[in-house]
Amino acid sequence: MKTSLKTMALTAFAAAAAFLMTTAGAAQAVAAEPVSESVKLHRMAREATTAADHARVAKLFRLRGEAMEAKALEHESRARQFSEQPKPALAHKWPSMVPQKSAEERKLAVQTRRASREAFEMASKHVQLAVELQQGAVAAGN
């Protein structure tokens, strides 16, 4: 009896470890894509030297900001949906035991809005740099 319990416990532990390792790898693969895009965009911003380069970077940051704004709206919508669902009985007796999906979605919406605002600020900065470089080129040509 003792050995079968040990075997069952080890099997359950191994299964849990395998599950965690596979999901962690999948999460890293999913998370790696936006980070690499962000790294590429910031590298382009750092290496921009001409007005056209800055205009291109500004457009990419603006598109990124718009995409983030749309994601924030999705998170807010999901938060509303979760808050409108009826609460399980467990929520009345032990509220801390119930997953707070609505609060998590609101937190994600705040984070996404912050990222959107930062992208729009970077876009504005690069538009300003493009205009200044364009004006400098026009002034040098006269």
C-alpha positions in Angstrom: 0.0 0.0 0.0 2.8 2.4 0.9 4.7 1.9 -2.3 1.6 2.4 -4.4 1.0 5.7 -2.7 4.6 6.7 -3.3 4.3 5.7 -6.9 1.1 7.6 -7.3 2.6 10.7 -5.7 5.7 10.6 -7.9 3.6 10.0 -11.0 1.4 13.0 -10.1 4.4 15.1 -9.4 6.1 14.2 -12.7 2.9 14.9 -14.6 2.5 18.3 -12.9 6.2 19.1 -13.6 5.8 18.1 -17.3 2.6 20.2 -17.6 4.3 23.2 -16.1 7.4 22.9 -18.3 5.3 22.6 -21.5 3.0 25.5 -20.6 6.0 27.7 -19.6 7.6 27.0 -23.0 4.4 27.9 -24.8 4.0 31.1 -22.8 7.6 32.1 -23.6 7.0 31.4 -27.3 3.9 33.6 -27.3 5.4 36.3 -25.2 8.6 36.4 -27.3 6.8 37.6 -30.4 5.6 41.0 -29.2 8.8 41.6 -27.4 10.9 41.0 -30.5 8.6 43.3 -32.4 9.0 45.9 -29.7 12.8 45.5 -29.8 12.8 45.9 -33.6 10.7 49.0 -33.4 12.9 50.6 -30.7 16.0 49.7 -32.7 14.5 51.3 -35.8 13.7 54.4 -33.6 17.3 54.5 -32.3 18.8 54.2 -35.8 16.5 56.7 -37.5 18.5 59.5 -39.0 16.4 61.0 -41.8 13.0 62.7 -41.8 11.6 59.7 -43.7 13.0 57.3 -41.2 11.4 59.2 -38.3 8.1 59.4 -40.1 8.1 55.6 -40.7 8.9 55.0 -37.0 6.2 57.4 -36.0 3.7 55.6 -38.1 4.6 52.2 -36.6 4.4 53.6 -33.1 1.0 55.1 -33.9 -0.3 51.8 -35.3 1.0 50.1 -32.2 -0.8 52.6 -30.0 -4.0 52.0 -31.9 -3.7 48.3 -31.6 -3.1 48.6 -27.8 -6.1 50.9 -27.5 -8.2 48.2 -29.2 -6.9 45.6 -26.8 -7.6 47.8 -23.8 -11.2 48.0 -25.0 -11.4 44.3 -25.3 -10.1 43.8 -21.7 -12.6 46.3 -20.4 -15.4 44.5 -22.2 -14.4 41.2 -20.7 -14.1 42.8 -17.3 -17.7 44.0 -17.7 -18.9 40.6 -18.8 -17.2 38.9 -15.8 -18.6 41.4 -13.3 -22.1 40.9 -14.7 -22.0 37.1 -14.3 -23.7 35.7 -11.1 -21.3 35.1 -8.3 -20.8 31.5 -7.1 -21.8 30.5 -3.6 -18.2 30.3 -2.5 -17.8 34.1 -3.2 -20.2 34.9 -0.3 -18.4 32.8 2.3 -14.8 32.9 1.1 -14.4 35.7 -1.5 -10.6 35.3 -1.6 -11.0 31.7 -2.8 -12.9 32.8 -6.0 -10.8 33.8 -9.0 -11.0 37.6 -9.6 -11.3 37.5 -13.4 -12.9 40.9 -13.6 -10.2 42.6 -11.5 -7.5 40.8 -13.6 -9.1 42.1 -16.9 -9.3 45.6 -15.5 -5.6 45.4 -14.5 -4.7 44.3 -18.0 -6.8 47.1 -19.5 -4.8 49.7 -17.4 -1.5 48.2 -18.4 -2.5 48.1 -22.1 -3.7 51.7 -21.9 -0.4 52.7 -20.4 1.5 51.0 -23.2 -0.8 52.7 -25.7 -0.1 56.1 -24.2 3.6 55.4 -24.4 3.4 54.4 -28.0 1.5 57.5 -28.9 4.1 59.6 -27.0 6.9 58.0 -29.0 5.0 58.6 -32.2 4.6 62.2 -31.4 8.2 62.5 -30.6 9.2 61.0 -33.9 6.8 63.2 -35.9 8.4 66.2 -34.3 11.9 64.9 -35.2 10.8 64.3 -38.8 9.3 67.8 -39.1 12.5 69.4 -37.6 14.7 67.4 -39.9 12.5 68.3 -42.9 12.6 72.0 -42.0 16.4 71.8 -41.6 16.7 70.2 -45.0 14.5 72.9 -46.6 16.4 75.7 -44.8 19.7 74.2 -45.9 18.5 74.0 -49.5 17.5 77.7 -49.7 
